[in-house]
Amino acid sequence: MEEINETVKAYILKEFLPGENPDELTDSTPLITGGILDSIATLKLVAFIEERYGITLQAHEADVENLNTISYITKLIQSKLSSLGVGSGD
C-alpha cells in the first residue's frame, strides 16, 4: 500500500503542484475540497490511476468520497486491485 501511496503522491506533485514543497502534501490533504484538483485535474488523475494500475473506475467512484485525499485514493486502488486478485506490489 505504501508504494501506491507514494506513486499517487508523486504524480499529484508533478502534475498539479509543481514546485511545491512535497512535505506540504500529506495523506490527508484535501485535494478536491481544498481546490488542488478541479474537474479536469480529477479526470487526469483517474486516467493515470486506470493506466498505471490496470483498473477501471466507475463514474460514481470518481467523487470526493474516493478521491479527496491520497489516503482515500490509495484505499480505492487497493480495493480495486484486491477485487481483481492482484497484490499491491509491496
Secondary structure by P-SEA (a helix, b strand, c coil): caaaaaaaaaaaaaccccccccccccccccccccccccaaaaaaaaaaaaaacccccccccccccccccaaaaaaaaaaaaaaacccccc
